[in-house]
Amino acid sequence: MGFELHRTKDRKQGCRISSTMRVHHNKAQVLKNYLNNSYFNGLCHFETRDVDKAKKSIQRAIAENNDEALYYVSYGEILHHEGNFTQAIYNYRYALKLQPDLLPALFNLGNTLREVGDNQGAITCYKRSIQIDSKIPQIHNNLGIAYHNQKRLNMAISCFKNAISIDSSYLEALNNLGNVYRELKAYDSAIEQYKKALKVEPENPSVNYNVGILYQKQRQLGKAEDYYLKAVHCEPPIADAHHNLGKLYQDQNQLENALFHYNKVLELQPEHFDARFNRSLALLASGDFEKGWKEYEWRFRRDRWKRIYPHRLKGPRWDGKPFPGKTLFVPSEQGFGDIIWLSRYLPLVKALGGFVIFETRKELLELFKDFPGVDRLVPMSFDHPPEFSYDYFIPLMSLPLVLKTTVDTIPKSVPYIHASPEKKRYWKPICQGSKLKIGVVWAASKTYEHEKSCDVNQIYSLLCSKNFDIFGLQKNEEASLTRFGGIEIINLGPLFKDFADTAGAVSNLDLIISVDTAVAHLAGAMGKPVWVLLPYAADWRWFLHRDDSPWYPTMRLFRQHQAGDWSRVIKEIVTDLKKIKISGRCTSGNTTRSS
């Protein structure tokens, strides 16, 4: 999950490590300028957040005395507050032209440069500020932030320590130092700094939130929950803490609790994209397709939207209505399994009229050749958007939404994917065996390796069975395994050029046993008996507590009963395999054998 380190102050700024905007002005300068009523009024209005009046008053002060550097600093602060960083920088630099060693101008210029991404320029300003006055902890703290932004973590640590040495109760620096240690996975050092910060302010929501992150990363979920709850019950509550609580509960299959906290996030931040997306998954897993598919559209507004589909498409979006005489473009998205899973909708789309262009990954092109419902099949380019014309477009995984799918109306026409006759013939002699022929996939892709993969050592009792012919279907580094515990494994994965080859091999096997991967979807879409090993917090599409799938009639689901524990799952599979009589055929998702 994507954790976000939280700031202790100045939350409107976008940095992950906290900063303080201002250092104190020189008192003599301020007192002198208080004699200027316009300037004094401007400061008072700014303190009360009456920005328009503050701006006019400071402008008036500058008109009355355009050689006073401090006026430009205050005007720059107002512009910075408005988000006008370019003009803020101009005013700070003009102030420094008038008074080169004016500390507030240097410090605020550094802050603004850092916010616009010029961390090196910010570092220069902070270093000059320290030369003027080395005893101001905020300067060291913000210098540490700039180094952190450059991934110069050791320099950042040194700066945060300098700030703390000046003020041992400086909450921001303690929190920031803890955040860097957490990033370095120095968890003991991180918790030490967080605990020091909590001694300064026990109810600080940001520090409690960051402690929650630390414990969640260490899988100490009870402690993480405790600190997140502190963060959401403090004032002001942190939306991200509610979000992480929701994800924590979701990963424990507590959907009601997860939805409660996602809803709390949206009360605080209605456009919290990650919360919207994860809320959609919880709704879908609970069977609420009407709300869930609608919320699922937020996937395109997340920071990682390019992982969904690499381009922003132009033109009108299809609304699910008939489109006779028009061209509809359907881009596939996300992983291979997702594409295979929802390609079942394409014939339903075609039945509404018009010309259907389906774009998919190159590894799937041969598999989808002559696929029903597709008039034109095109390869996806990650470098540039489609270069052909169309009247409407609809992403593949938005089809259940526009076609108003419910759990009861899931298209169940299986098989809808077939191996070509050529591929069947090619793989038949390679997949020969006198026993039950089982294809096995135990490792998921790197993206989901931790959650979905089953270590090969954990499936020893399956691979080493003498009652079956085992064929490996791996395509990653696991594919190199050819012997295990003295038993030869016929590994087909290295021979696969694309999914058409995989389909050809699968068509010649009796049973597929797989973790949650594209091969499981492929076998299900082909109507092959397939047993799927699911982690404790399985993907939403498998729902909760079911051992069957409404998506694939020939599929059985074997779920972890405890997070990370595959041993019981393997025992259940081995037990069920022993019930299969060797002389029969594997005929259904229940995989019974007849003599």
PETACOR-V865191 format. One record per residue. N is the residue number from 0. RES is the residue in one letter. PHI is phi in radians with two decimals (NA if undefined). PSI is psi as a letter, one per 40 degrees, with the letter a starting at -180 (NA if undefined). OMEGA is omega in whole degrees, 0 to 359 (* if undefined). Layout:
# PETACOR-V865191
((N/RES/PHI/PSI/OMEGA) (N/RES/PHI/PSI/OMEGA))
This chain:
# PETACOR-V865191
((0/M/NA/i/182) (1/G/-1.62/h/179) (2/F/-1.53/i/180) (3/E/-2.17/h/175) (4/L/-1.08/i/188) (5/H/-1.93/i/179) (6/R/-1.45/i/175) (7/T/-1.67/d/180) (8/K/-2.53/i/173) (9/D/0.94/f/190) (10/R/-1.20/e/180) (11/K/-1.24/e/177) (12/Q/-1.38/i/189) (13/G/-1.59/e/183) (14/C/-1.31/i/181) (15/R/-1.47/d/177) (16/I/-1.78/i/192) (17/S/-1.40/i/180) (18/S/-2.49/i/174) (19/T/-1.94/h/188) (20/M/-1.25/d/190) (21/R/-2.00/i/161) (22/V/-1.88/i/183) (23/H/-1.21/h/174) (24/H/-1.21/i/173) (25/N/-1.02/h/188) (26/K/-1.05/d/180) (27/A/-1.12/d/178) (28/Q/-1.10/d/182) (29/V/-1.13/d/181) (30/L/-1.08/d/179) (31/K/-1.08/d/184) (32/N/-1.38/e/173) (33/Y/-1.07/d/178) (34/L/-1.14/e/175) (35/N/-1.54/h/186) (36/N/-1.06/d/180) (37/S/-1.09/d/179) (38/Y/-1.13/d/179) (39/F/-1.04/d/179) (40/N/-1.11/d/178) (41/G/-1.08/d/178) (42/L/-1.09/d/180) (43/C/-1.10/d/179) (44/H/-1.12/d/181) (45/F/-1.19/d/178) (46/E/-1.12/d/179) (47/T/-1.61/e/177) (48/R/1.11/f/171) (49/D/-1.61/g/193) (50/V/-1.17/d/182) (51/D/-1.07/d/179) (52/K/-1.17/d/178) (53/A/-1.06/d/182) (54/K/-1.10/d/180) (55/K/-1.14/d/181) (56/S/-1.16/d/180) (57/I/-1.20/d/176) (58/Q/-1.04/d/179) (59/R/-1.15/d/179) (60/A/-1.10/d/179) (61/I/-1.15/d/178) (62/A/-1.11/d/181) (63/E/-1.35/d/180) (64/N/-2.67/g/187) (65/N/-1.49/e/177) (66/D/-1.87/e/182) (67/E/-1.62/h/186) (68/A/-1.06/d/185) (69/L/-1.11/d/178) (70/Y/-1.08/d/180) (71/Y/-1.21/d/176) (72/V/-1.12/d/181) (73/S/-1.14/d/177) (74/Y/-1.14/d/176) (75/G/-1.09/d/178) (76/E/-1.13/d/178) (77/I/-1.13/d/179) (78/L/-1.11/d/177) (79/H/-1.09/d/179) (80/H/-1.03/d/179) (81/E/-1.40/e/182) (82/G/1.50/e/179) (83/N/-1.57/g/188) (84/F/-1.19/d/182) (85/T/-1.07/d/179) (86/Q/-1.24/d/176) (87/A/-1.08/d/179) (88/I/-1.07/d/179) (89/Y/-1.02/d/182) (90/N/-1.20/d/177) (91/Y/-1.12/d/181) (92/R/-1.21/d/177) (93/Y/-1.16/d/177) (94/A/-1.06/d/180) (95/L/-1.24/d/174) (96/K/-1.15/d/178) (97/L/-1.33/d/184) (98/Q/-2.55/g/190) (99/P/-1.01/d/183) (100/D/-1.87/f/180) (101/L/-1.32/h/188) (102/L/-1.04/d/179) (103/P/-1.03/d/179) (104/A/-1.17/d/180) (105/L/-1.10/d/184) (106/F/-1.13/d/181) (107/N/-1.18/d/175) (108/L/-1.09/d/177) (109/G/-1.03/d/180) (110/N/-1.07/d/184) (111/T/-1.26/d/176) (112/L/-1.05/d/179) (113/R/-1.10/d/181) (114/E/-1.17/d/179) (115/V/-1.58/e/174) (116/G/1.67/e/179) (117/D/-1.60/g/183) (118/N/-1.20/d/179) (119/Q/-1.17/d/175) (120/G/-1.09/d/178) (121/A/-1.10/d/180) (122/I/-1.04/d/178) (123/T/-1.04/d/180) (124/C/-1.13/d/181) (125/Y/-1.14/d/179) (126/K/-1.12/d/177) (127/R/-1.12/d/179) (128/S/-1.12/d/180) (129/I/-1.15/d/176) (130/Q/-1.10/d/179) (131/I/-1.34/d/180) (132/D/-2.63/h/185) (133/S/-1.53/e/186) (134/K/-1.84/e/179) (135/I/-1.79/h/186) (136/P/-1.11/d/182) (137/Q/-1.05/d/181) (138/I/-1.17/d/178) (139/H/-1.09/d/180) (140/N/-1.05/d/184) (141/N/-1.29/d/171) (142/L/-1.10/d/177) (143/G/-1.08/d/178) (144/I/-1.09/d/181) (145/A/-1.10/d/176) (146/Y/-1.12/d/179) (147/H/-1.06/d/179) (148/N/-1.08/d/177) (149/Q/-1.56/e/182) (150/K/1.13/f/175) (151/R/-1.65/g/193) (152/L/-1.21/d/178) (153/N/-1.13/d/176) (154/M/-1.14/d/179) (155/A/-1.09/d/179) (156/I/-1.03/d/180) (157/S/-1.06/d/180) (158/C/-1.16/d/179) (159/F/-1.12/d/177) (160/K/-1.13/d/177) (161/N/-1.08/d/179) (162/A/-1.07/d/181) (163/I/-1.21/d/179) (164/S/-1.14/d/177) (165/I/-1.38/d/181) (166/D/-2.45/g/185) (167/S/-1.17/e/179) (168/S/-1.81/e/182) (169/Y/-1.33/g/189) (170/L/-1.04/d/183) (171/E/-1.03/d/182) (172/A/-1.16/d/177) (173/L/-1.07/d/179) (174/N/-1.12/d/181) (175/N/-1.13/d/178) (176/L/-1.12/d/176) (177/G/-1.05/d/180) (178/N/-1.10/d/180) (179/V/-1.18/d/177) (180/Y/-1.05/d/178) (181/R/-1.12/d/179) (182/E/-1.10/d/179) (183/L/-1.47/e/182) (184/K/1.11/f/172) (185/A/-1.54/g/192) (186/Y/-1.15/d/179) (187/D/-1.12/d/178) (188/S/-1.16/d/180) (189/A/-1.12/d/182) (190/I/-1.16/d/177) (191/E/-1.07/d/180) (192/Q/-1.22/d/178) (193/Y/-1.08/d/180) (194/K/-1.13/d/175) (195/K/-1.10/d/179) (196/A/-1.13/d/181) (197/L/-1.26/d/172) (198/K/-1.19/d/178) (199/V/-1.24/d/183) (200/E/-2.56/g/187) (201/P/-1.02/d/185) (202/E/-1.72/e/180) (203/N/-1.17/h/185) (204/P/-1.14/d/185) (205/S/-1.20/d/180) (206/V/-1.18/d/177) (207/N/-1.04/d/178) (208/Y/-1.09/d/182) (209/N/-1.18/d/175) (210/V/-1.13/d/177) (211/G/-1.03/d/177) (212/I/-1.01/d/183) (213/L/-1.02/d/181) (214/Y/-1.22/d/178) (215/Q/-1.19/d/177) (216/K/-1.11/d/179) (217/Q/-1.55/e/181) (218/R/1.11/f/172) (219/Q/-1.61/g/193) (220/L/-1.22/d/178) (221/G/-1.10/d/178) (222/K/-1.17/d/178) (223/A/-1.03/d/179) (224/E/-1.02/d/181) (225/D/-1.03/d/183) (226/Y/-1.31/d/175) (227/Y/-1.09/d/179) (228/L/-1.11/d/175) (229/K/-1.09/d/182) (230/A/-1.14/d/182) (231/V/-1.45/e/179) (232/H/-1.66/e/175) (233/C/-1.41/i/176) (234/E/-2.04/h/352) (235/P/-1.37/i/178) (236/P/-1.16/i/182) (237/I/-1.72/h/181) (238/A/-1.04/d/181) (239/D/-1.10/d/177) (240/A/-1.18/d/174) (241/H/-1.04/d/181) (242/H/-1.10/d/181) (243/N/-1.18/d/173) (244/L/-1.09/d/178) (245/G/-1.03/d/180) (246/K/-1.16/d/178) (247/L/-1.05/d/179) (248/Y/-1.20/d/179) (249/Q/-1.09/d/179) (250/D/-1.24/e/175) (251/Q/-1.89/e/179) (252/N/1.08/f/176) (253/Q/-1.74/g/189) (254/L/-1.16/d/181) (255/E/-1.10/d/177) (256/N/-1.13/d/179) (257/A/-1.08/d/181) (258/L/-1.12/d/177) (259/F/-1.00/d/183) (260/H/-1.34/d/174) (261/Y/-1.10/d/177) (262/N/-1.12/d/177) (263/K/-1.12/d/177) (264/V/-1.00/d/186) (265/L/-1.27/d/172) (266/E/-1.18/d/181) (267/L/-1.52/d/182) (268/Q/-2.42/g/184) (269/P/-1.00/d/180) (270/E/-1.91/f/173) (271/H/-1.35/g/192) (272/F/-1.08/d/181) (273/D/-1.15/d/178) (274/A/-1.15/d/177) (275/R/-1.04/d/182) (276/F/-1.15/d/181) (277/N/-1.16/d/174) (278/R/-1.08/d/179) (279/S/-1.08/d/181) (280/L/-1.17/d/178) (281/A/-1.17/d/178) (282/L/-1.12/d/180) (283/L/-1.14/d/180) (284/A/-1.11/d/179) (285/S/-1.47/e/178) (286/G/1.60/e/179) (287/D/-1.52/g/184) (288/F/-1.21/d/184) (289/E/-1.04/d/179) (290/K/-1.40/d/187) (291/G/-1.11/d/180) (292/W/-1.14/d/179) (293/K/-1.12/d/179) (294/E/-1.18/d/182) (295/Y/-1.10/d/178) (296/E/-1.13/e/179) (297/W/-1.17/e/179) (298/R/-1.03/d/182) (299/F/-1.42/e/181) (300/R/-1.86/e/179) (301/R/-1.33/i/179) (302/D/-1.05/d/183) (303/R/-1.68/f/185) (304/W/-1.09/d/181) (305/K/-1.16/e/175) (306/R/-1.29/d/177) (307/I/-1.41/d/178) (308/Y/-2.73/h/192) (309/P/-1.33/e/186) (310/H/-2.33/i/169) (311/R/-1.61/h/184) (312/L/-1.62/i/178) (313/K/-1.86/i/177) (314/G/1.84/i/182) (315/P/-1.24/i/179) (316/R/-1.57/h/181) (317/W/-1.20/h/183) (318/D/-1.84/e/178) (319/G/1.61/e/180) (320/K/-1.52/i/179) (321/P/-0.95/i/183) (322/F/-2.35/f/181) (323/P/-1.05/h/178) (324/G/1.34/e/181) (325/K/-2.00/i/178) (326/T/-1.85/h/179) (327/L/-1.95/h/178) (328/F/-1.78/h/179) (329/V/-2.04/h/175) (330/P/-1.43/h/173) (331/S/-1.36/i/184) (332/E/-2.62/i/176) (333/Q/1.09/a/189) (334/G/-1.54/i/180) (335/F/-1.04/d/180) (336/G/-1.08/d/178) (337/D/-1.08/d/182) (338/I/-1.17/d/179) (339/I/-1.09/d/183) (340/W/-1.01/d/187) (341/L/-1.73/e/174) (342/S/-1.14/e/177) (343/R/-1.01/d/183) (344/Y/-1.40/e/187) (345/L/-1.08/d/175) (346/P/-1.07/d/178) (347/L/-1.17/d/177) (348/V/-1.15/d/181) (349/K/-1.05/d/181) (350/A/-1.13/e/179) (351/L/-1.55/e/172) (352/G/1.94/a/171) (353/G/1.24/a/185) (354/F/-1.93/h/185) (355/V/-1.93/h/173) (356/I/-1.82/h/180) (357/F/-2.00/h/179) (358/E/-1.83/h/180) (359/T/-2.55/i/182) (360/R/-1.21/i/186) (361/K/-1.07/d/181) (362/E/-1.19/e/182) (363/L/-1.87/e/186) (364/L/-1.03/d/182) (365/E/-1.18/d/179) (366/L/-1.10/d/183) (367/F/-1.61/e/177) (368/K/-1.07/h/181) (369/D/1.12/f/180) (370/F/-1.22/h/181) (371/P/-1.10/h/180) (372/G/1.68/e/181) (373/V/-2.01/h/177) (374/D/-1.55/d/180) (375/R/-2.50/h/180) (376/L/-1.88/h/183) (377/V/-2.25/i/179) (378/P/-1.37/i/177) (379/M/-1.40/h/173) (380/S/-1.91/h/176) (381/F/-1.47/e/184) (382/D/-1.58/d/183) (383/H/-2.57/i/179) (384/P/-1.22/i/181) (385/P/-0.97/i/183) (386/E/-1.97/f/177) (387/F/-2.28/i/183) (388/S/-1.62/i/177) (389/Y/-2.75/i/180) (390/D/-1.58/d/180) (391/Y/-2.43/i/171) (392/F/-2.39/i/175) (393/I/-2.69/h/177) (394/P/-1.08/i/184) (395/L/-0.94/d/186) (396/M/-1.48/e/170) (397/S/-1.70/e/181) (398/L/-1.09/d/177) (399/P/-1.05/d/179) (400/L/-1.23/d/186) (401/V/-1.25/d/177) (402/L/-1.66/e/172) (403/K/0.98/f/180) (404/T/-1.27/h/169) (405/T/-2.03/i/178) (406/V/-1.02/d/183) (407/D/-1.34/d/183) (408/T/-1.91/e/175) (409/I/-1.00/h/178) (410/P/-1.08/h/186) (411/K/-1.97/e/180) (412/S/-1.30/g/183) (413/V/-2.20/h/5) (414/P/-1.43/i/173) (415/Y/-2.13/e/172) (416/I/-2.19/h/183) (417/H/-2.31/i/170) (418/A/-1.30/i/179) (419/S/-1.21/i/178) (420/P/-0.97/d/180) (421/E/-1.11/d/181) (422/K/-1.22/d/176) (423/K/-1.04/d/181) (424/R/-1.12/d/183) (425/Y/-1.09/d/187) (426/W/-1.53/e/183) (427/K/-1.03/d/180) (428/P/-1.19/d/180) (429/I/-1.29/d/183) (430/C/-1.73/f/180) (431/Q/-1.26/i/176) (432/G/3.12/i/181) (433/S/-1.59/e/182) (434/K/-1.87/a/175) (435/L/-1.07/h/184) (436/K/-1.68/h/186) (437/I/-2.05/h/172) (438/G/-1.62/h/187) (439/V/-2.19/h/172) (440/V/-2.24/h/183) (441/W/-1.97/e/183) (442/A/-2.19/h/176) (443/A/-1.47/i/178) (444/S/-1.16/i/182) (445/K/-0.98/d/182) (446/T/-1.03/d/184) (447/Y/-2.07/f/187) (448/E/-0.99/d/186) (449/H/-1.14/d/185) (450/E/-1.38/d/193) (451/K/-1.79/d/187) (452/S/-1.33/i/176) (453/C/-2.00/h/181) (454/D/-1.01/h/184) (455/V/-1.01/d/179) (456/N/-1.15/d/181) (457/Q/-1.35/e/180) (458/I/-1.88/f/180) (459/Y/-0.94/d/185) (460/S/-1.14/d/178) (461/L/-1.41/d/183) (462/L/-1.16/d/186) (463/C/-1.63/e/177) (464/S/-1.21/h/179) (465/K/-1.59/e/183) (466/N/-1.56/e/185) (467/F/-2.39/i/169) (468/D/-1.66/h/185) (469/I/-1.77/h/177) (470/F/-2.12/h/176) (471/G/-1.31/h/179) (472/L/-2.10/f/183) (473/Q/-1.32/i/177) (474/K/-2.10/e/179) (475/N/-1.77/a/185) (476/E/-1.13/d/177) (477/E/-1.13/e/185) (478/A/-1.13/e/182) (479/S/-1.31/e/181) (480/L/-1.21/h/178) (481/T/-2.13/e/177) (482/R/-2.36/i/179) (483/F/-2.59/h/179) (484/G/1.01/f/180) (485/G/1.46/e/180) (486/I/-1.77/h/178) (487/E/-1.35/h/177) (488/I/-1.97/h/177) (489/I/-1.47/h/185) (490/N/-1.72/h/184) (491/L/-1.58/d/186) (492/G/-0.84/d/181) (493/P/-1.07/e/181) (494/L/-1.55/e/183) (495/F/-1.33/h/173) (496/K/-1.48/d/180) (497/D/-2.80/a/184) (498/F/-1.30/e/174) (499/A/-1.14/d/175) (500/D/-1.17/d/178) (501/T/-1.01/d/179) (502/A/-1.09/d/178) (503/G/-1.07/d/178) (504/A/-1.18/d/181) (505/V/-1.02/d/182) (506/S/-1.10/d/182) (507/N/-1.76/e/178) (508/L/-1.84/i/182) (509/D/-1.62/d/185) (510/L/-2.64/i/174) (511/I/-1.95/h/174) (512/I/-2.08/h/191) (513/S/-2.56/i/165) (514/V/-1.23/i/185) (515/D/-1.27/g/182) (516/T/-2.38/i/178) (517/A/-1.08/d/180) (518/V/-1.12/d/177) (519/A/-1.08/d/178) (520/H/-1.12/d/181) (521/L/-1.08/d/179) (522/A/-1.08/d/178) (523/G/-1.11/d/180) (524/A/-1.19/d/179) (525/M/-1.53/e/181) (526/G/1.31/e/178) (527/K/-1.46/i/171) (528/P/-1.03/h/183) (529/V/-2.48/h/177) (530/W/-1.87/h/186) (531/V/-1.99/h/177) (532/L/-1.57/h/184) (533/L/-1.95/h/173) (534/P/-1.19/i/183) (535/Y/-1.02/d/176) (536/A/-1.68/g/185) (537/A/-1.32/i/176) (538/D/-1.02/i/187) (539/W/-1.01/d/188) (540/R/-1.16/e/178) (541/W/-1.61/e/179) (542/F/1.00/a/180) (543/L/-2.02/i/167) (544/H/1.17/e/179) (545/R/-1.58/i/173) (546/D/-1.89/e/173) (547/D/-2.25/i/181) (548/S/-2.30/h/175) (549/P/-1.19/e/179) (550/W/-1.43/d/186) (551/Y/-2.35/h/183) (552/P/-1.08/d/183) (553/T/-1.69/e/186) (554/M/-1.87/i/169) (555/R/-2.06/i/182) (556/L/-1.99/h/176) (557/F/-2.05/h/189) (558/R/-1.83/i/169) (559/Q/-1.09/h/175) (560/H/-1.63/e/178) (561/Q/-2.54/h/184) (562/A/-0.96/h/176) (563/G/1.48/e/184) (564/D/-1.76/h/179) (565/W/-1.61/e/189) (566/S/-1.06/d/181) (567/R/-1.19/d/178) (568/V/-1.08/d/181) (569/I/-1.12/d/178) (570/K/-1.06/d/179) (571/E/-1.12/d/180) (572/I/-1.16/d/181) (573/V/-1.09/d/178) (574/T/-1.07/d/181) (575/D/-1.20/d/178) (576/L/-1.16/d/179) (577/K/-1.14/d/180) (578/K/-1.37/e/182) (579/I/-1.38/h/178) (580/K/-1.33/h/189) (581/I/-1.10/d/189) (582/S/-1.48/e/185) (583/G/-1.73/a/177) (584/R/-2.05/i/177) (585/C/-1.49/h/194) (586/T/-1.98/e/185) (587/S/-2.67/i/177) (588/G/-1.08/d/176) (589/N/-1.38/e/173) (590/T/0.90/f/174) (591/T/-1.63/i/180) (592/R/-1.97/i/176) (593/S/-2.03/i/182) (594/S/-1.47/NA/*))
